[in-house]
Amino acid sequence: MIKTMKHISIYILGLLITMVACQEKDYTLGQLETPTNIDLSYEIEGLDDDNPYGDGSGKVHFEVSANNAITYSFDFGDGRDVRVAPSGSITHQFTQNGINEYNVVVKAVGKGGLSSAYTSKLEVFSSFTDDEALQYLTGGTSKTWYWAADQPGHLGLGPNMLVDYDEAGHVYPAWYSAPAFEKDGTCLYDGEFVFTNDNGQMTFEHINATGQAFIQGLYAADLGLGEEGCYDWDISGVKNVAFGPASSIATIDGGYRGTNFSIMDDGFMGFYCGTGEYEIIEVTDNILRVRIVQANQNDFAWYHTFTSKKPGDSEEVDVEYSDLVWSDEFDTDGAPSTSNWTYDLGTGDNGWGNGEAQYYTDRTDNVKVEGGLLKITAKKETYQGKDYTSARLKSEGLYDFTYGRIDIRAKLPSGGGTWPALWMLGADYQSNTWPACGEIDIMEAIGNNPGHIQGAIHTTSSSGATVNMGSTTIGDATSEFHIYSVNWSPNQISFLVDDEIFYTYKPNTQDSSTWPFDASQFIILNVAMGGSLGGDIDPAFVESTMEIDYIKVFQ
């Protein structure tokens, strides 16, 4: 679009000159003056006595002024495209690791294109890396991402500030959350976003066969384009991407990853609001959630969700299991069936190894069957020296199985600090200790991250903060029932929500470290509070319930 606007300007100027030649009157462009007295200053982010070259982010803020100048351009001496800054104010991120010297050339441009240049040397330190994010975004080599158009909330808007009416409003899309496929029929969902790992340097390419981009309304108005929508835009070219530390109030209060990535040379991911800087909320093998502060309206923050699986592309399980072999439909009010369920009680070892805050009980206050539903309730109360209670049911010693499909229809609890889980554990865990016994997390949710649903695999090869994890977003997970499933075959384990696969675990090599899943597993259902995944517990939390309609196993 910038190139197109330049062409229009040249055309109009040529037309004016032609008109002058055809008229007797002396129309002039006014006195042409070369800009003088260029004054350039810069501030290296994080520079102090202990960090004489900055904090390692590589960010430098520039201010320039000159007499008779109408715009400015910057060549930062790092091999990237020249950038234009009409106001004379611009921030640039230098990404070459180490302490490096750059010759920054600023050009002040006046009427008629007359210009003056000024050169300044600076040394800046860049050290920030996020190798895990690089791996996720590129798949190690190259990976294509798409708008997660089929997920509610794939596009959202919220305040970039603290607000009186919603203390957490600045960390999620408090103002607007798009339903699935809301922008269908526009160019927005046509974009493909390719991240490539080029010997440790990440590059980006925006591919859209229409050659268009979706321009946000206020920014479109600023550019004189009209209303929000699709416009012809220069999205061509492979662009460098730089990682940097994220330190916004949202990253701090929301517990985000702590990483930004910036797409250079005016690159962006399909939705343009004046910037290519993205604050990573979450990145996994198949989900990328980011937050963007709008360039011309700093009080606005946009939220985008992308997926590595193109919406509409079908992914199938490799083995269909259809014979119902075990179930609990929770049809009898009272305590859960003792033929199917027993309990873990107490606090376990260090909060069950995860620093959790609850005491597990078998009281009806925490677990009961009522109205055709199993209800597991986490409560804030002083009990056995703990400040919270909940329940953890398991089929250990009563039912376990090897291979098959398990469907669990459930509605999840809400509230900061809640950590509901539907999962399975190797039945031989007492002799083959975790993680060697294998763990399959059918569903985990995080109350501090509403709508986030994840499934994971824990083995000797990867456990704890495992890399074998996929996630999706379900906007109404706490208000509506959904079916959470795992399809477990001898070759792979697929994770599904409402019969849609969102992650498949299929290691290239199956051995004891990657595949302990040729032995039986039993089922566990619980709602934890706090801990390594639940995070901080909302001081206002009182109680919340996970409701389970049924559990079915097919083989």
Secondary structure, 3 states (H helix, E strand, C coil): CHHHHHHHHHHHHHHHHHHHHHCCCCCCCCCCCCCEEEEEEEEECCCCCCCCCCCEECEEEEEEEEECCCEEEEECCCCCCCEECCCCEEEEECCCCEEEEEEEEEEEECHHHCEEEEEEEEEEEECCCCHHHHHHHHCCCEEEEEECCCCCCCEEEEECCCECCECCHHHCCCCEECCCCCCCCCCHHHCEEEEEEECCEEEEEEECCCCEEEECHHHHHHCCCCCCEEEECCCCCEEEEEEEECCCHHHHHHCCCCEEEEECCCCCCCEECCCCEEEEEEECCCEEEEEEECCCCCCEEEEEEEECCCCCCCCCCCCCCCCEEEEECCCCCECCCCCCCEEECECCCCHHHHHECEEECCCCCCEEEECCEEEEEEEEEEECCEEEEECEEECCCCCEECCEEEEEEEECCCCCCEEEEEEEEECCCCCCCCCCCCEEEEEEECCCCCCEEEEEEEECCECCCCCCEEEEECCCCCCCCEEEEEEECCCCEEEEECCEEEEEECCCCCCCCCCCCCCCEEEEEEEEEEHHHHCCCCCCCCEEEEEEEEEEEEC
